[in-house]
Amino acid sequence: MYGGSDDGTIDNIRGLFTSGFGIGEALEGLAQSLPEGLRQRFAQNGVRGLFGTPNGAGRFQEAVAAVGTLLQGTLKTKREREATTFQDAVQILEEAAGADTAQLEAVATLSQFNQDGVFNEVPFETVWSLVLATSKAVN
C-alpha cells in the first residue's frame, strides 16, 4: 500500500514534507474541499470543530450559542434576566424558538440543568451565568 508502486507517489509525498510544505497548506486544502456547513465549523474550531469533542461538548457549545441568540431577541438585558425565574425564562425561550428544531433542542439542553426543578425559582441570570461558565470550561 505504501510505496509499492513505481509511480513515485510516496516520493512525492515525502518531498512535500521535506521541501517546505506546511501543515497550514494541507489544512487550507482540506478547508476548501469541505461543504459549507463543515467549512464554517472548521473555520471556528479547526479540526476539533469537524469531529466535535468528547461527550457531546460540541453540541453543548452550539446549544449555548443558540440560546444566546434567542436571548438577544427576548430577555435582552441583565435586569430582565434577573427579574425572570428560570422556569419562566425557559417558557419564553421556547415560545421565541417557535418551530425551529435546532433552537428548541438548545432550550431543551438548557432545561437539563434544571434537574428535579432545582432552579425553578432561581433568577435566570444566575443560571445563565453558570451555563456560560460551564461552556467556557468545556471549551
C-alpha positions in Angstrom: 0.0 0.0 0.0 2.8 2.5 0.9 5.4 2.8 -1.8 4.6 -0.4 -3.5 4.1 1.1 -6.9 6.7 2.6 -9.3 4.8 5.8 -10.0 6.7 7.9 -7.3 3.6 8.8 -5.2 5.3 8.2 -1.9 8.4 10.0 -3.0 6.3 13.0 -4.0 4.5 13.0 -0.6 7.9 12.7 1.2 9.2 15.6 -0.9 6.3 17.8 0.1 7.1 17.4 3.8 10.9 17.9 3.3 10.8 20.8 1.0 8.9 23.4 3.0 5.4 22.1 2.6 3.5 23.3 5.6 0.7 21.8 7.6 -1.2 25.1 7.0 -1.2 24.4 3.3 -2.6 21.0 4.0 -5.3 22.4 6.2 -6.2 25.1 3.7 -6.7 22.4 1.0 -8.9 20.4 3.4 -10.9 23.5 4.2 -11.5 24.3 0.6 -12.8 20.8 -0.1 -15.4 20.8 2.7 -19.1 21.5 2.3 -20.2 24.9 3.6 -21.6 23.8 7.0 -18.4 21.9 7.8 -16.3 24.7 6.5 -17.9 27.1 8.9 -17.3 24.7 11.9 -13.7 24.2 10.7 -13.1 27.9 10.5 -14.5 28.4 14.0 -12.8 25.5 15.8 -10.3 23.9 13.5 -10.1 20.1 13.2 -11.8 19.9 16.6 -14.9 21.6 15.0 -15.1 18.9 12.3 -15.2 16.0 14.7 -16.7 17.6 17.7 -15.4 17.0 21.2 -15.9 14.0 23.5 -19.2 13.6 25.4 -21.1 16.0 23.2 -19.3 19.1 24.2 -19.6 20.5 20.7 -23.3 20.2 20.8 -23.3 21.9 24.2 -21.4 24.8 22.7 -23.8 25.1 19.8 -26.8 25.0 22.2 -25.3 27.8 24.4 -24.7 29.9 21.3 -28.3 29.3 20.1 -29.8 30.2 23.5 -27.6 33.3 23.4 -29.1 34.3 20.1 -32.6 33.7 21.5 -31.8 35.9 24.5 -30.8 38.8 22.2 -34.4 38.9 21.0 -36.2 38.2 24.3 -34.5 38.8 27.6 -32.1 41.4 26.3 -30.9 43.0 29.5 -29.3 41.7 32.6 -32.1 43.3 34.6 -34.7 41.4 32.6 -32.9 38.2 33.2 -32.6 38.8 36.9 -36.3 39.6 37.2 -37.3 36.4 35.4 -37.3 33.0 37.1 -35.5 30.2 35.3 -38.8 28.4 34.7 -40.4 31.4 33.2 -37.4 32.1 31.0 -37.4 28.6 29.6 -41.1 29.1 28.6 -40.2 32.5 27.0 -37.3 31.0 25.1 -39.4 28.0 23.9 -42.0 30.5 22.5 -39.3 32.5 20.8 -37.8 29.4 19.3 -41.2 28.6 17.6 -40.9 25.7 15.3 -37.1 25.9 14.8 -36.0 22.4 16.0 -32.4 23.4 16.5 -33.4 26.3 18.8 -35.9 24.1 20.6 -33.1 21.5 21.2 -30.9 24.2 22.5 -33.6 25.3 25.0 -34.1 21.6 26.0 -30.3 21.4 26.7 -30.7 24.4 28.9 -33.6 22.7 30.7 -31.4 19.7 31.5 -29.6 22.0 34.0 -32.9 22.1 36.0 -33.0 18.6 37.3 -35.9 18.0 39.6 -36.9 21.7 39.4 -33.9 22.8 41.5 -33.7 26.1 39.6 -37.4 26.8 39.0 -37.4 29.9 41.3 -33.8 31.0 40.8 -33.3 34.1 38.7 -32.5 33.2 35.1 -29.4 35.4 35.1 -27.8 33.3 37.9 -28.4 30.0 36.0 -27.3 31.6 32.7 -24.0 32.7 34.3 -23.4 29.1 35.4 -24.2 27.8 31.9 -21.7 30.3 30.4 -19.0 29.4 32.9 -19.6 25.7 32.1 -19.4 26.4 28.4 -16.1 28.2 28.8 -14.7 25.3 30.9 -15.8 22.7 28.4 -14.1 24.5 25.6 
